Amino acid sequence: MITFDVPYPACPKPRPRFVRNGWAHLPPKYVHWKRESAPLLVAQAKAQNLQIPISDPHSVEILLISPSCRGDIDNWCGSVFDVLVQAGILVDDNLKVLPELTARWKRGVPSCTVTLTPIG
């Protein structure tokens, strides 16, 4: 079992907005959160002596504690998966790597814990 304390997501995974020239634009706070979180996750992986990126099938459990109940849980999970892939922890967040997902939300002091368990 592998556990990560993911920095509390800045927001649920946003839909990209497209500007006139065709470029996709994401909210700056979301981009900043991913950029700041990635090195922290890599440090946690190194502290656990993990071989990254993880490419074998794992089940994933996400516990999101938040003072707000805004957003959809699948979009919050999407934010977490995006940063795990960007950090190089996961090779991808597709069904081949993460075929099982449990996501839970509860009200409280903001935190986000991700637990990966090898399958097979």
Beta strands, then each sheet from edge to edge (+ up, - down):
strand 1: 2-5
strand 2: 17-18
strand 3: 24-25
strand 4: 58-66
strand 5: 100-107
strand 6: 111-118
sheet 1: 1+ 6- 4+ 5+
sheet 2: 2+ 3-
end
